[in-house]
Amino acid sequence: MHFNFFGVFANFAVKKVNKIVHIIISFWMPLDTIKRITFKLINDTRDEVTQKLITRGNEMGADAIIGIRYQNSDIAPGTSEILVYGTAVRFEDPK
């Protein structure tokens, strides 16, 4: 199978946890509940940036995005960045 490269596509999102809400929640909720909420926020953000990457690839006419990679980083206290990138390709029938 042959394919054409469209190039590397990237997308990112920055999410900030409200410190006041986090402090209030930490008094009323057990630690495992706080971890689940944080995990859900990260997963929802990851899904959001992945969907944007796929949409961008579709707009360019790509059939797939291969080699998808994720990178998470803390850029400030209570603020995280999630970066996703991959290579957009279009498949061709060999002739």
N, C-alpha and C positions, 0 to 999 in steps of 0.2 A: 504494500500500500504506500502510495506517495502522498505527501502533503506539503502545502505552502505555509511558511511562517508569516504571521502578521506582525510579530514583535512581542515584546514583553509588556504586559499590562499590569498596572498596580493601582491599588485603592487603599485608603486608610480612613480611620475614624479615631477621634479622641473623645473619651468619656471621662467625666469628672463625677466623683461621688461627693454629694453635698456633706460637708463636715458636720454641720449641726444635726442633720438627719442621722448621720452615722453615729454620732455620740449618743443621741436619744435612743436609737435602736439598740446600741450596745448595752444600755442599762436594762432594757426590757426583754431582750431576746438572748437565748443561749448562743454560744460561739458557733456551734454547728449550723444554726439557722442563718447567722450572718454570713458564714462561708457559702451556704447554698445560694443566698441572694446575690453575693458577689460573683459566684460561678455562673449564675443565670445571666447577670449583666454582661459578663465577658462572652458567654456563648451567643447571646442575642446580638451583640455587637459584631462578633465574628460572622454570624449568619448574614447580617446586614452588609458588611463589606464584601463578602463572597457573592451575594446576589448582585451587588453593583458591578463587580468584576465580570460576572457572567453576562449581565445586560450590556455592558460596554463591548464585550466580545461579539455578542449577537448583532449589535448595531454595526460593527465593522465587517460582518459577514463570516465570522469564524464558526466552524463546526464544533470546536472543543477548545478548552484551555487545559494545557498539560503542565505538569511540574509545578502545581500550586504549592506555595509556601506561605506560612504565617509567621509573623514576628510580633511579639508583645513586648512593650517596654513601658516602664514607669517614667514619665517625664517631669512629674512634680508630685508632691504628697497628695494622694487621693485622685490622681489623674493618670490615666493609662492611654497608650496609643496602640492600636492594632493595625498592622500593615499586612496586606495580602497581595501576592503577585504571582503571575504565571505566564506561560507562553501561549498565545492564541494561534491556532492552526486551522487550515481548511483542507479536508481530505479530497484527493483526486483519484479517479480510476486510472490504473496504469494502462497505457495504450501501446 
